[in-house]
Amino acid sequence: MTASEEAELRELLRQARTIAVVGLSPNPMRPSNSVARYLQRSGYTIVPVNPGHDEVLGEKSYRTLSDASRAHAIDVVDVFRRSEHAGAVVDEAIALRPPPRLIWLQQGVVDVAGQARAAKAGIRFVMDQCLAIEHRHLAV
């Protein structure tokens, strides 16, 4: 990541208030849970998207990203789904109105075609990186 890309990402994360975490697990041993807890402690509103749970980390959980966007203006979509399922989440995020400013695919999650679709829609995209680690690195 170039210095200019880091600066852009830092500013985007400073302005963001609400992060939808797709695939957020209530299990404290899962990476999605520890990352979401870190983001909560950092001042973000976390919006869990997990159809198997009514609530995660004290927040109402939504069945889909679209459902979550009806109740929240989503700035960032953080994706904890396997790579083969990420494209559908990326497409759902691109279709949101207003669209998110950033789509983030967590460490180990890669979707190059999804990245191209997000770029075409004008949405910043990061993949195969941990949002919590990068947030600390950027000193947001």
Secondary structure, DSSP 4 states (H G I P E B T S, - for coil): --HHHHHHHHHHHHH--EEEEET--S-TTSHHHHHHHHHHHTTPEEEEE-TT-SEETTEE-BSSHHHHHHHS--SEEEE-S-HHHHHHHHHHHHHSSSPPSEEEEPTT---HHHHHHHHHTT-EEE-SS-HHHHHHHHT-
